[in-house]
Amino acid sequence: MNTANISSSIQDYEDLVRQFYLPFNTGDVGIYDRILAPGWIDDPLSPGQQPGIEGFKAKVLEFRQNIPDYHVTNDEILVASNKVAVHSTVRSNLQKPASQNSPADSPFKMRTCDFHHIEDGKIVYTWHLEDFYGLFQYLGVIPGR
């Protein structure tokens, strides 16, 4: 494979994976039917989330309903072979207090890391990790450092 093809593949994978985050910002979950493979695996599932694309769509819409200004920014994207790593920051304002130490409408941010595996132009597997410990410190739910 020449360097032009490698660059094209890297950009294609990056563009594909960027689309994964758009529904968190817009609510347009229909995009998942185009970018996720039919047997796509989300690992781990969020509490109450059903497996598969439909379960993920429902969870994203639930996020948007409970936190309307939920916004994801991709801070860094790395592509290696058919794998794409994404470091993101989630920002929003809570509509109700998270604890006695955090007022309603308090802003929050949380860092996340996701690893996507791509086959035949679709995402087949996503593993993710959210910094809930940092979020809970930020919100005053647990003591800070």
Residue frames as a rotation matrix with the C-alpha (Angstrom) as fourth column:
MET 1
0.591 0.807 0.000 0.00
0.807 -0.591 0.000 0.00
0.000 0.000 -1.000 0.00
ASN 2
-0.314 -0.723 0.616 1.47
0.652 -0.635 -0.413 3.38
0.690 0.272 0.671 -0.91
THR 3
-0.845 -0.118 -0.521 1.48
0.506 -0.491 -0.710 6.36
-0.172 -0.863 0.474 1.46
ALA 4
-0.777 0.628 0.033 -1.42
-0.552 -0.706 0.445 8.06
0.303 0.328 0.895 -0.36
ASN 5
-0.048 0.777 -0.628 -3.63
-0.057 0.625 0.778 5.01
0.997 0.073 0.014 0.31
ILE 6
-0.409 -0.165 -0.897 -2.52
0.832 0.335 -0.441 4.84
0.374 -0.928 0.000 3.95
SER 7
-0.990 0.026 -0.142 -3.33
0.033 -0.917 -0.398 8.53
-0.141 -0.399 0.906 4.46
SER 8
-0.485 0.864 -0.136 -6.71
-0.581 -0.202 0.788 8.04
0.653 0.461 0.600 2.80
SER 9
-0.044 0.450 -0.892 -7.54
0.412 0.822 0.394 5.06
0.910 -0.350 -0.222 5.06
ILE 10
-0.712 -0.272 -0.647 -6.50
0.701 -0.222 -0.678 6.97
0.041 -0.936 0.349 8.17
GLN 11
-0.927 0.375 -0.032 -8.67
-0.374 -0.927 -0.019 9.93
-0.037 -0.006 0.999 7.20
ASP 12
-0.280 0.856 -0.433 -11.61
-0.354 0.328 0.876 7.66
0.892 0.399 0.211 6.28
TYR 13
-0.185 0.156 -0.970 -11.44
0.733 0.680 -0.031 5.91
0.655 -0.717 -0.240 9.66
GLU 14
-0.888 -0.173 -0.427 -11.13
0.425 -0.665 -0.614 9.21
-0.177 -0.726 0.664 11.50
ASP 15
-0.759 0.651 -0.018 -14.11
-0.577 -0.659 0.483 10.66
0.303 0.377 0.875 9.60
LEU 16
-0.148 0.704 -0.695 -16.19
0.066 0.708 0.703 7.52
0.987 0.058 -0.151 10.30
VAL 17
-0.323 -0.047 -0.945 -15.44
0.881 0.349 -0.319 7.59
0.345 -0.936 -0.072 14.02
ARG 18
-0.999 -0.002 -0.032 -16.10
0.013 -0.945 -0.327 11.35
-0.030 -0.327 0.944 14.35
GLN 19
-0.430 0.901 -0.065 -19.67
-0.442 -0.147 0.885 10.63
0.788 0.409 0.461 13.20
PHE 20
-0.275 0.270 -0.923 -20.10
0.632 0.774 0.038 8.32
0.725 -0.572 -0.384 16.21
TYR 21
-0.685 -0.127 -0.717 -20.07
0.698 -0.397 -0.596 11.35
-0.209 -0.909 0.360 18.54
LEU 22
-0.884 0.327 0.333 -22.42
-0.080 -0.810 0.581 13.64
0.460 0.487 0.742 16.58
PRO 23
-0.005 0.978 -0.207 -25.68
0.290 0.200 0.936 12.23
0.957 -0.055 -0.285 18.03
PHE 24
-0.159 -0.096 -0.983 -24.50
0.987 -0.005 -0.160 13.07
0.011 -0.995 0.095 21.56
ASN 25
-0.853 -0.253 -0.457 -24.47
0.279 -0.960 0.011 16.71
-0.441 -0.118 0.890 20.42
THR 26
-0.836 0.485 -0.257 -27.46
-0.516 -0.536 0.668 16.69
0.186 0.691 0.698 18.04
GLY 27
-0.248 0.760 0.600 -29.75
-0.540 0.406 -0.737 13.82
-0.804 -0.507 0.310 19.03
ASP 28
0.404 0.376 -0.834 -29.73
-0.915 0.190 -0.357 12.43
0.024 0.907 0.421 15.46
VAL 29
-0.077 -0.433 0.898 -29.25
-0.563 0.762 0.319 8.75
-0.823 -0.481 -0.302 16.33
GLY 30
0.888 0.453 0.081 -30.18
-0.166 0.480 -0.861 7.62
-0.429 0.751 0.502 12.80
ILE 31
0.394 -0.833 -0.387 -26.52
-0.886 -0.233 -0.400 8.04
0.243 0.501 -0.831 11.91
TYR 32
-0.230 -0.508 0.830 -25.76
-0.751 0.635 0.181 4.85
-0.619 -0.582 -0.528 13.88
ASP 33
0.639 0.519 0.568 -27.62
-0.025 0.752 -0.659 2.75
-0.769 0.407 0.494 11.30
ARG 34
0.941 -0.292 -0.169 -25.07
-0.222 -0.159 -0.962 3.91
0.254 0.943 -0.214 8.72
ILE 35
0.205 -0.968 0.145 -21.82
-0.795 -0.251 -0.552 3.69
0.570 -0.002 -0.821 10.71
LEU 36
-0.265 -0.262 0.928 -22.29
-0.838 0.538 -0.088 0.72
-0.476 -0.801 -0.362 13.07
ALA 37
-0.782 -0.049 -0.621 -22.17
-0.406 0.796 0.449 -2.88
0.473 0.603 -0.643 11.86
PRO 38
0.178 0.970 -0.166 -25.35
-0.467 0.232 0.853 -4.92
0.866 -0.075 0.495 12.51
GLY 39
0.579 0.017 -0.815 -23.63
0.529 0.753 0.392 -6.98
0.620 -0.658 0.427 15.23
TRP 40
-0.077 -0.669 0.739 -21.84
-0.197 -0.717 -0.669 -3.98
0.977 -0.197 -0.077 16.80
ILE 41
0.307 0.065 -0.949 -20.75
0.827 0.476 0.300 -4.52
0.471 -0.877 0.092 20.40
ASP 42
0.295 -0.149 0.944 -20.68
-0.383 -0.923 -0.026 -1.73
0.875 -0.354 -0.330 23.00
ASP 43
0.433 -0.264 -0.862 -18.40
0.689 0.714 0.127 -2.67
0.581 -0.649 0.491 25.90
PRO 44
-0.856 0.497 -0.146 -19.33
0.483 0.664 -0.570 -2.11
-0.187 -0.558 -0.808 28.68
LEU 45
-0.128 0.897 0.423 -23.03
0.622 -0.259 0.738 -1.40
0.772 0.357 -0.525 28.50
SER 46
-0.727 0.006 0.686 -24.27
-0.410 -0.806 -0.427 1.57
0.551 -0.592 0.589 30.53
PRO 47
-0.884 0.450 0.129 -26.62
0.088 0.432 -0.897 0.82
-0.459 -0.782 -0.422 33.45
GLY 48
0.007 1.000 -0.018 -30.02
-0.040 -0.018 -0.999 -0.16
-0.999 0.008 0.040 32.04
GLN 49
-0.102 -0.106 -0.989 -28.75
-0.926 -0.352 0.134 -0.22
-0.362 0.930 -0.062 28.44
GLN 50
0.747 0.346 0.568 -29.86
-0.069 0.889 -0.452 -3.02
-0.662 0.298 0.688 26.14
PRO 51
-0.280 -0.918 0.280 -27.18
0.252 0.211 0.944 -4.49
-0.926 0.335 0.173 23.83
GLY 52
-0.173 0.103 0.980 -26.85
0.964 0.221 0.147 -3.57
-0.201 0.970 -0.138 20.17
ILE 53
-0.811 -0.194 0.551 -27.49
0.432 -0.834 0.343 -0.50
0.393 0.517 0.761 18.09
GLU 54
0.083 0.937 0.339 -31.08
0.236 -0.349 0.907 0.05
0.968 0.005 -0.250 19.24
GLY 55
0.575 0.071 -0.815 -30.07
0.809 0.102 0.579 -0.14
0.124 -0.992 0.002 22.91
PHE 56
-0.481 -0.835 -0.268 -27.30
0.838 -0.527 0.140 2.39
-0.258 -0.157 0.953 22.30
LYS 57
-0.579 0.359 0.732 -29.63
0.314 -0.731 0.606 4.75
0.752 0.581 0.311 20.44
ALA 58
0.513 0.843 -0.164 -32.06
0.439 -0.093 0.894 4.65
0.738 -0.530 -0.417 23.35
LYS 59
0.301 -0.477 -0.826 -29.26
0.923 -0.072 0.378 5.41
-0.239 -0.876 0.419 25.83
VAL 60
-0.772 -0.576 0.269 -28.00
0.632 -0.743 0.220 8.38
0.073 0.339 0.938 23.78
LEU 61
-0.227 0.778 0.585 -31.54
0.178 -0.558 0.811 9.77
0.958 0.288 -0.012 23.58
GLU 62
0.633 0.395 -0.666 -31.89
0.688 0.109 0.718 9.27
0.356 -0.912 -0.203 27.34
PHE 63
-0.328 -0.820 -0.469 -28.67
0.902 -0.419 0.103 11.28
-0.281 -0.389 0.877 27.89
ARG 64
-0.816 0.000 0.578 -30.03
0.338 -0.811 0.477 14.03
0.469 0.585 0.662 25.65
GLN 65
0.221 0.968 0.119 -33.39
0.319 -0.187 0.929 14.07
0.921 -0.168 -0.350 27.46
ASN 66
0.652 0.029 -0.758 -31.85
0.756 0.062 0.652 14.19
0.066 -0.998 0.019 30.94
ILE 67
-0.009 -0.726 -0.688 -28.99
0.412 -0.630 0.659 16.54
-0.911 -0.277 0.305 30.03
PRO 68
0.796 0.530 0.291 -30.14
0.443 -0.183 -0.878 18.60
-0.412 0.828 -0.381 27.01
ASP 69
0.827 -0.514 -0.227 -26.89
-0.561 -0.730 -0.391 20.55
0.036 0.451 -0.892 26.60
TYR 70
0.516 -0.621 0.590 -24.70
0.127 0.737 0.664 17.41
-0.847 -0.268 0.459 26.77
HIS 71
0.868 -0.277 -0.412 -21.79
-0.492 -0.366 -0.790 18.07
0.068 0.888 -0.454 24.40
VAL 72
0.622 -0.690 0.370 -18.86
0.443 0.700 0.560 15.87
-0.645 -0.185 0.741 23.39
THR 73
0.717 -0.526 -0.457 -15.62
-0.692 -0.612 -0.382 17.29
-0.079 0.590 -0.804 21.99
ASN 74
0.853 -0.522 0.022 -13.03
0.516 0.835 -0.193 14.97
0.082 0.176 0.981 20.44
ASP 75
0.762 -0.615 -0.202 -9.72
-0.390 -0.685 0.615 16.18
-0.517 -0.390 -0.762 21.85
GLU 76
-0.339 -0.914 -0.223 -7.49
-0.847 0.194 0.495 13.60
-0.409 0.357 -0.840 20.18
ILE 77
0.832 0.538 0.134 -7.98
-0.404 0.754 -0.517 10.83
-0.380 0.376 0.845 17.62
LEU 78
-0.313 -0.949 -0.029 -5.32
-0.807 0.250 0.534 8.21
-0.500 0.190 -0.845 16.86
VAL 79
0.789 0.546 -0.283 -5.62
-0.607 0.616 -0.503 5.64
-0.100 0.568 0.817 14.07
ALA 80
-0.445 -0.880 0.166 -3.59
-0.808 0.475 0.349 2.41
-0.386 0.021 -0.922 13.97
SER 81
-0.985 0.107 0.137 -4.48
0.160 0.870 0.467 -0.28
-0.069 0.482 -0.874 11.47
ASN 82
-0.376 0.917 0.134 -8.27
0.271 -0.030 0.962 -0.78
0.886 0.399 -0.237 11.78
LYS 83
0.091 0.346 -0.934 -8.42
0.992 0.047 0.115 0.61
0.084 -0.937 -0.339 15.32
VAL 84
-0.138 -0.052 0.989 -9.26
0.189 -0.982 -0.025 4.17
0.972 0.184 0.145 16.31
ALA 85
-0.281 -0.027 -0.959 -8.61
0.959 0.023 -0.282 5.60
0.030 -0.999 0.019 19.78
VAL 86
0.003 0.379 0.926 -10.49
0.282 -0.888 0.362 8.74
0.960 0.260 -0.109 20.84
HIS 87
-0.627 -0.132 -0.768 -9.91
0.772 -0.238 -0.589 10.94
-0.105 -0.962 0.251 23.88
SER 88
-0.167 0.684 0.710 -12.93
0.435 -0.595 0.675 13.19
0.885 0.422 -0.198 24.41
THR 89
-0.982 0.024 -0.189 -14.29
0.159 -0.443 -0.882 15.70
-0.105 -0.896 0.431 26.89
VAL 90
-0.139 0.988 0.071 -17.98
0.800 0.070 0.596 15.79
0.583 0.139 -0.800 27.81
ARG 91
-0.992 -0.100 -0.074 -19.34
0.124 -0.813 -0.569 19.12
-0.003 -0.574 0.819 29.02
SER 92
-0.186 0.974 0.132 -22.79
0.507 -0.020 0.862 20.10
0.841 0.227 -0.490 30.23
ASN 93
-0.681 0.136 0.720 -24.82
-0.632 -0.606 -0.483 21.71
0.371 -0.784 0.499 32.97
LEU 94
-0.840 0.427 -0.334 -26.72
0.522 0.804 -0.284 19.58
0.147 -0.413 -0.899 35.45
GLN 95
-0.293 0.832 0.471 -30.41
-0.033 -0.501 0.865 20.41
0.956 0.238 0.174 35.62
LYS 96
0.846 0.496 0.196 -30.64
-0.228 0.005 0.974 19.28
0.482 -0.868 0.117 39.26
PRO 97
0.278 -0.805 0.523 -28.03
-0.960 -0.226 0.162 18.97
-0.012 -0.548 -0.837 42.02
ALA 98
0.151 -0.340 -0.928 -25.76
-0.274 0.888 -0.370 15.92
0.950 0.310 0.041 41.92
SER 99
-0.225 -0.232 -0.946 -25.14
0.829 0.465 -0.311 16.21
0.512 -0.855 0.088 45.66
GLN 100
0.684 0.430 -0.589 -25.60
0.705 -0.597 0.382 18.58
-0.187 -0.677 -0.712 48.59
ASN 101
-0.016 -0.826 -0.564 -22.32
0.397 -0.523 0.754 20.18
-0.918 -0.212 0.336 47.52
SER 102
-0.904 -0.298 0.306 -23.32
0.385 -0.260 0.885 20.93
-0.184 0.918 0.350 43.92
PRO 103
-0.405 0.788 -0.463 -26.04
-0.332 -0.599 -0.729 23.41
-0.852 -0.142 0.505 42.97
ALA 104
0.409 0.603 0.685 -28.62
0.586 0.401 -0.704 22.82
-0.699 0.689 -0.189 40.26
ASP 105
0.985 -0.010 0.173 -27.50
0.147 -0.476 -0.867 24.01
0.091 0.879 -0.468 36.84
SER 106
0.443 -0.896 -0.039 -23.86
-0.421 -0.246 0.873 23.44
-0.792 -0.371 -0.486 37.79
PRO 107
0.549 -0.307 -0.777 -21.47
-0.788 0.120 -0.604 22.89
0.279 0.944 -0.176 34.89
PHE 108
0.510 -0.482 0.713 -19.53
-0.230 0.722 0.653 19.66
-0.829 -0.497 0.258 34.66
LYS 109
0.342 -0.419 -0.841 -16.92
-0.896 0.124 -0.426 18.05
0.283 0.899 -0.333 32.50
MET 110
0.555 -0.161 0.816 -15.79
-0.278 0.889 0.365 14.46
-0.784 -0.429 0.448 32.18
ARG 111
-0.238 -0.706 -0.667 -13.00
-0.951 0.031 0.307 12.88
-0.196 0.708 -0.679 30.19
THR 112
0.703 0.469 0.534 -13.52
-0.322 0.880 -0.349 9.69
-0.634 0.073 0.770 28.21
CYS 113
-0.529 -0.783 -0.326 -11.43
-0.735 0.231 0.637 7.25
-0.424 0.577 -0.698 26.18
ASP 114
0.623 0.739 0.256 -12.95
-0.421 0.593 -0.687 5.07
-0.660 0.320 0.680 23.47
PHE 115
-0.648 -0.762 -0.013 -11.42
-0.459 0.377 0.804 2.42
-0.608 0.527 -0.594 21.23
HIS 116
0.498 0.844 -0.198 -13.28
-0.605 0.175 -0.776 1.54
-0.621 0.507 0.598 18.03
HIS 117
-0.573 -0.576 0.583 -12.56
0.058 0.680 0.730 -1.44
-0.818 0.453 -0.356 15.75
ILE 118
0.163 0.580 -0.798 -13.50
-0.771 -0.430 -0.470 -1.03
-0.616 0.691 0.377 12.09
GLU 119
-0.651 -0.274 0.708 -14.25
0.232 0.816 0.530 -3.70
-0.722 0.509 -0.468 9.48
ASP 120
-0.464 0.441 0.768 -15.65
0.884 0.177 0.433 -3.20
0.055 0.880 -0.472 5.99
GLY 121
-0.663 0.092 0.743 -16.19
0.194 -0.938 0.289 0.52
0.723 0.335 0.603 6.57
LYS 122
0.449 0.837 0.313 -18.26
-0.213 -0.240 0.947 0.13
0.868 -0.492 0.071 9.76
ILE 123
-0.425 -0.504 0.751 -17.56
-0.848 -0.068 -0.526 0.15
0.316 -0.861 -0.399 13.47
VAL 124
0.048 0.404 -0.914 -17.90
-0.121 0.910 0.396 -3.41
0.992 0.092 0.092 14.80
TYR 125
0.310 -0.047 -0.950 -16.75
0.871 0.415 0.263 -2.99
0.382 -0.908 0.170 18.40
THR 126
0.124 -0.266 0.956 -16.41
-0.226 -0.946 -0.234 -0.07
0.966 -0.187 -0.178 20.83
TRP 127
0.150 -0.163 -0.975 -14.73
0.928 0.362 0.082 -0.26
0.340 -0.918 0.206 24.22
HIS 128
0.143 -0.020 0.990 -14.99
0.020 -1.000 -0.023 2.84
0.990 0.023 -0.142 26.39
LEU 129
-0.179 -0.246 -0.952 -13.91
0.965 0.147 -0.220 4.20
0.194 -0.958 0.211 29.75
GLU 130
0.405 0.383 0.830 -15.37
0.183 -0.924 0.337 7.27
0.896 0.016 -0.444 31.43
ASP 131
-0.707 -0.700 -0.097 -13.65
0.303 -0.176 -0.937 9.16
0.639 -0.692 0.336 34.27
PHE 132
0.371 0.929 0.011 -16.59
0.301 -0.132 0.944 9.01
0.878 -0.347 -0.329 36.67
TYR 133
0.209 -0.375 -0.903 -14.27
0.977 0.036 0.211 9.37
-0.047 -0.926 0.374 39.67
GLY 134
-0.831 -0.555 0.030 -13.02
0.553 -0.822 0.132 12.70
-0.049 0.126 0.991 38.30
LEU 135
-0.398 0.781 0.481 -16.59
0.122 -0.474 0.872 13.73
0.909 0.406 0.093 37.48
PHE 136
0.511 0.635 -0.580 -17.81
0.632 0.180 0.754 12.95
0.583 -0.752 -0.309 41.00
GLN 137
-0.244 -0.658 -0.713 -14.92
0.919 -0.392 0.047 14.96
-0.311 -0.643 0.700 42.46
TYR 138
-0.882 -0.098 0.461 -15.71
0.335 -0.818 0.468 17.83
0.331 0.567 0.754 40.09
LEU 139
-0.089 0.964 0.252 -19.35
0.067 -0.247 0.967 17.79
0.994 0.103 -0.042 41.20
GLY 140
-0.473 -0.155 0.867 -18.52
-0.780 -0.383 -0.494 17.54
0.409 -0.910 0.060 44.91
VAL 141
0.625 0.702 -0.342 -20.16
-0.493 0.694 0.525 14.12
0.606 -0.159 0.780 45.26
ILE 142
0.693 -0.525 -0.494 -16.88
0.706 0.631 0.320 12.77
0.144 -0.570 0.809 46.69
PRO 143
0.674 -0.461 -0.578 -14.07
0.081 -0.731 0.677 14.80
-0.735 -0.503 -0.455 48.28
GLY 144
0.900 -0.409 -0.154 -11.55
-0.295 -0.308 -0.905 16.42
0.322 0.859 -0.398 45.94
ARG 145
0.419 -0.835 -0.358 -7.86
0.614 0.551 -0.566 15.75
0.669 0.017 0.743 45.91
